[in-house]
Amino acid sequence: MSQIEKSDSQVKNEIDAYLTEEERRKLLANLHRVLVWVGVKEPVECEVERKDLICEMEKFHQTEKDLPPEINVAKGNIELHHLIWRLINEKEITEQEQQQIEEMIDLLERKERQEEDVLREERLTHKQAKQIFNETAGVIRTLLDLKDLLKRKQHTDETLDLIQRKVGQAKRWNEFLDNV
């Protein structure tokens, strides 16, 4: 093989290593499928821009002391798996934890959009694109878990309210029967 043929072959291999627009569209479309999170584990850790963390803290007038121990502002990372595991095992979610969950959702949605933008705009190899796709799917899984935690809290509040109304109705009914 001549030197020119070898260099042409190398150029072809390099070109084939990058995503085509068709492949890029497919990856982005797959991220928006309903069950993209099935079989995907939430990331153990998630790196977040420090400025995004600080922005969220300022939005809710918080300091680093107010954050859960799983969030490290100095490093810009969050121990997601540990955080979710702790919150799932809590019997009741406090107002502060609920606010922290909402902050986490905001941060992770921002991270998801950033990673989608990278998939949409950057020149990536297949390996890089697959890695970003998997990270983004993990973030989506984490978002769904956190949103479920908030719903569970809302359902417990609604259930408690319903039980209190039923008890009140039963008491009023018993009083009425006693009076009759």
Secondary structure, DSSP 8 states (H G I E B T S, - for coil): --HHHHHHHHHHHHHHHB--HHHHHHHHHHHTSTTTTTT----S-EE--HHHHHHHHHHTT--GGGS-TTEETTTTEE-HHHHHHHHHH-SS--HHHHHHHHHHHHHHHHHHHHHHHHHHHS--BHHHHHHHHHHHHHHHHHHHHHHHHHHHHHHHHHHHHHHHHHHHHHHHHHHHHHH-
